[in-house]
Amino acid sequence: MNNSLVTVAYIAASGLFILSLAGLSNQETARKGNLFGIIGMIIALTATALGSHVSVTGYTALAGMILPGALIGAFLASRVAMTSMPELVAVLHSFVGLAAVLVGIGNYLSPESHLVGAEAIVHQIEIYLGVFIGGGDFSRVQLWLLGSYGPLLAASL
């Protein structure tokens, strides 16, 4: 799959993710929003897997990341009570923030940088913002959980 098609697929997936968030904001449209998110993720994963820059070791790493994440997510989602759903969503969102931090660090450490001038500056700002916002999201949720459940955990010890 050429790079232009991969870019179009990522843009389509991004649009579907936005529609997903809009749909999930209302009970009547939540099913449709969930469907948009699923379709967007399938498009993004397919574009990533079929991209020209993925090698055999890349497929191994991709499977090594997707399978445990899917298993952990399915396990957590099947065990949580509906009254604890906000906590589950917060924890899963914190992992998105952690992923943003790791992607930002990976981009910063990537030795192949063909960007120069203003493009390089914009890329560095993008990396900084991704790490800063993602780290803030991850830390905020961890502190909230510690504040909410820390006394309960301490009392049980």
C-alpha positions as CSV (number, residue, x, y, z in Angstrom):
1,M,0.0,0.0,0.0
2,N,1.5,3.3,-1.0
3,N,2.0,6.2,1.4
4,S,-0.8,8.3,-0.1
5,L,-3.3,5.6,0.5
6,V,-2.1,5.1,4.0
7,T,-2.5,8.8,4.7
8,V,-6.0,8.8,3.3
9,A,-6.9,5.8,5.4
10,Y,-5.5,7.5,8.6
11,I,-7.6,10.7,7.8
12,A,-10.7,8.5,7.3
13,A,-10.0,6.7,10.6
14,S,-9.5,10.1,12.3
15,G,-12.9,11.3,11.0
16,L,-14.5,8.1,12.3
17,F,-12.9,8.5,15.7
18,I,-14.3,12.1,15.9
19,L,-17.8,10.8,14.9
20,S,-17.3,8.1,17.5
21,L,-16.7,10.6,20.3
22,A,-19.7,12.6,19.1
23,G,-21.9,9.5,19.1
24,L,-20.8,8.3,22.5
25,S,-21.8,11.6,24.1
26,N,-25.5,10.6,23.9
27,Q,-27.3,7.4,25.0
28,E,-29.5,7.3,21.9
29,T,-26.5,7.5,19.5
30,A,-24.0,5.5,21.6
31,R,-24.3,2.3,19.5
32,K,-23.6,4.2,16.3
33,G,-20.7,6.0,18.0
34,N,-19.3,2.7,19.1
35,L,-19.6,1.3,15.6
36,F,-17.8,4.3,14.1
37,G,-14.9,3.8,16.6
38,I,-14.7,0.1,15.7
39,I,-14.6,0.8,12.0
40,G,-12.1,3.6,12.4
41,M,-9.8,1.3,14.4
42,I,-10.1,-1.5,11.8
43,I,-9.1,1.0,9.1
44,A,-6.2,2.4,11.1
45,L,-4.8,-1.1,12.0
46,T,-5.2,-2.3,8.4
47,A,-3.4,0.8,7.0
48,T,-0.6,0.3,9.6
49,A,-0.3,-3.4,8.9
50,L,-0.3,-3.0,5.1
51,G,1.9,0.1,5.0
52,S,5.1,-0.1,3.0
53,H,7.3,0.7,6.1
54,V,6.3,-2.4,8.0
55,S,8.7,-5.4,7.9
56,V,8.4,-8.9,9.3
57,T,9.8,-7.8,12.7
58,G,7.3,-4.9,12.6
59,Y,4.4,-7.4,12.2
60,T,5.8,-9.3,15.2
61,A,6.0,-6.2,17.3
62,L,2.5,-5.1,16.1
63,A,1.0,-8.5,17.1
64,G,3.0,-8.4,20.4
65,M,1.4,-5.1,21.3
66,I,-2.2,-5.7,20.0
67,L,-2.8,-9.2,21.5
68,P,-1.9,-8.4,25.1
69,G,-3.7,-5.1,25.0
70,A,-6.9,-6.7,23.6
71,L,-6.8,-9.5,26.2
72,I,-6.3,-7.1,29.1
73,G,-9.0,-4.8,27.8
74,A,-11.5,-7.6,27.3
75,F,-10.7,-9.1,30.7
76,L,-11.2,-5.7,32.5
77,A,-14.3,-4.9,30.5
78,S,-15.9,-8.2,31.3
79,R,-15.2,-7.9,35.1
80,V,-16.2,-4.4,35.8
81,A,-19.6,-3.5,37.2
82,M,-21.7,-0.8,35.4
83,T,-21.3,1.5,38.5
84,S,-17.5,1.3,38.1
85,M,-17.6,2.2,34.4
86,P,-16.2,5.8,34.8
87,E,-13.2,4.4,36.6
88,L,-12.6,1.9,33.8
89,V,-12.9,4.5,31.2
90,A,-10.5,6.8,33.2
91,V,-7.9,4.0,33.5
92,L,-8.1,3.1,29.8
93,H,-7.8,6.7,28.9
94,S,-4.7,7.0,31.0
95,F,-3.1,4.2,28.9
96,V,-3.9,6.3,25.8
97,G,-1.9,9.1,27.5
98,L,1.0,6.7,28.3
99,A,0.9,5.6,24.6
100,A,1.2,9.2,23.5
101,V,4.2,9.6,25.7
102,L,5.9,6.5,24.4
103,V,5.2,7.5,20.7
104,G,6.6,10.9,21.4
105,I,9.7,9.6,22.9
106,G,10.1,7.1,20.1
107,N,9.7,9.9,17.5
108,Y,12.3,12.0,19.4
109,L,14.8,9.2,19.5
110,S,14.2,8.1,15.9
111,P,17.5,8.5,14.0
112,E,15.9,9.1,10.6
113,S,14.8,12.7,10.5
114,H,14.4,14.1,7.0
115,L,12.7,17.3,8.3
116,V,14.6,20.6,8.1
117,G,13.8,24.2,9.0
118,A,10.3,25.0,10.0
119,E,9.1,21.4,9.5
120,A,11.6,20.2,12.1
121,I,10.6,22.9,14.6
122,V,6.9,22.0,14.2
123,H,7.7,18.3,14.6
124,Q,9.6,19.0,17.8
125,I,6.7,21.1,19.2
126,E,4.3,18.3,18.3
127,I,6.5,15.8,20.1
128,Y,6.7,18.1,23.1
129,L,3.0,18.6,23.3
130,G,2.2,14.9,22.8
131,V,4.5,14.0,25.7
132,F,3.4,16.8,27.9
133,I,-0.4,16.3,27.4
134,G,-0.1,12.5,27.4
135,G,2.0,12.5,30.5
136,G,-0.4,14.9,32.2
137,D,-3.4,12.6,31.4
138,F,-1.6,9.5,32.6
139,S,-0.4,11.2,35.8
140,R,-3.7,12.9,36.6
141,V,-5.7,9.6,36.4
142,Q,-3.1,7.8,38.5
143,L,-3.3,10.5,41.2
144,W,-7.1,10.5,41.0
145,L,-7.2,6.8,41.5
146,L,-4.7,7.0,44.4
147,G,-6.7,9.7,46.0
148,S,-10.0,7.8,45.5
149,Y,-8.9,4.3,46.4
150,G,-5.7,4.9,48.3
151,P,-7.4,5.2,51.7
152,L,-9.4,2.0,51.0
153,L,-6.2,0.1,50.0
154,A,-4.3,1.4,53.1
155,A,-7.2,0.4,55.4
156,S,-7.2,-3.1,53.9
157,L,-3.5,-3.6,54.7
